[in-house]
Amino acid sequence: MEVGGKILTGAAATALLAFVGHYATGDSFIAELESKAKTELTAQGLDGVTVSLGRYPLSRTAVLDGDVSDDVKQNAGKAVQGIAGIAGYMWAGEGPVAAAGSDTGSGTGVDSATQAKVAQCQDGIDKTIEGKKLSFKSGSAYVSPASNKLLDEIAVALKPCSGLAIAVGGHTDDNGDAEVNRILSQERADRVRAGLIERGVSENLVTAKGYGAEQPLAKGGDAAADAQNRRIEFTVQPKGSDAPAQQGE
């Protein structure tokens, strides 16, 4: 659970009101996701597969490459999809599998045009929040004025995403009681969802789920790890896709 006065991005807290910032994304965040994906592929013996994540613009969609069998391709896709923070994957020269944890391969009814639209929308959101943060009053779901402006920008970025599903995921560090953290993360995800709906995003397409500290991006209990683990994530999915790790409540 966040401690009063701690700002995730390291900015100084104000004397009267401390806001807790959530890392959205940035080059270091994408680089760490890429490093984790490489480590996971190696750990599973998939040395013939390479992985990269886009930098210009920043993207959470993993691009896999390698002259390997279809079975290896499937295993590599599952490996990177299991990494918290990665929005989906694609093989170089092929269509993307856009939603982490969802089954959008052949035979699922999700066509390549939809997959491409999902990946495009995800990249648009990631680019919008690059280097920025969503901030809340410490220990609450009160959104800071600056974050309301960021929600304005995110809502604009979502306009081309009509017909797709947007999953808002709330995450905390592992300080404090696990259930309190889960509840706080749910309240914050719900507040962000409400903010998007207020800005014109269809309530039938945006969901919210709080994960507490269940899906850390970084290991360890130091301030740097805590800062990375406290975050709000936005995942674009095909409408009606079955992605339990990203579905809202």
Buried (B, 14 or more C-beta within 10 A) or exposed (E): BBBEBBBBBEEEBEEEEBBBBBBBBBEEBBEBBBEBBBEBBEEBEBEEBBBBBBEEEBBBBBBBBBEBEEEBBEBBBEBBBEBBBBBBBBBEEEBBBBBBBBEBEEEEEBEEEBBBBBBBBBBBBBBBBBEBBBBBBBBBBBBBEBBBEBBEBBBEBBEEBEEBBBBBBBBBBBBBEEEEBBBBBBBBBBBBBBBBBEBEBBEEBBBBBBBBBBBBBBEEEEEEBBBBBBBBBBBBBBBEBEBEBBBBE
